[in-house]
Amino acid sequence: MTEPSSKFIKVRCPKCKNEQVIFGKSSTGIKCLVCEKTLSSPTGGKSRIKARVLEVLE
């Protein structure tokens, strides 16, 4: 059995320092739940993350 290539990622918002878990290959833009700053944008594959990555969750 193969492991999935996509992972969940814990990131910190650069504006308000809120920590949030996002999906590494999301098909829509993800905004911070507190200040609504864009944390990631879709690229057709892996998302372009615009926040500090704290941890990659297994």
Phi, psi and omega in degrees: 000133181268153178273148178293148181273352180260147183222162171269145185230132175269124182235162177241129180296132180289341183271307186248000178067016176291136176264137186212146177262128180233165179269134185293337181235050182288147181264357177231162177291144180244130179248156176297137181288341182266303187252356178066022172287143180291124179262329179206151178229146183286149178232359184104346177219246175290146180286150173273110185271128183248027180224170179282125179278124179264321187198143172258120185272135181276000000 
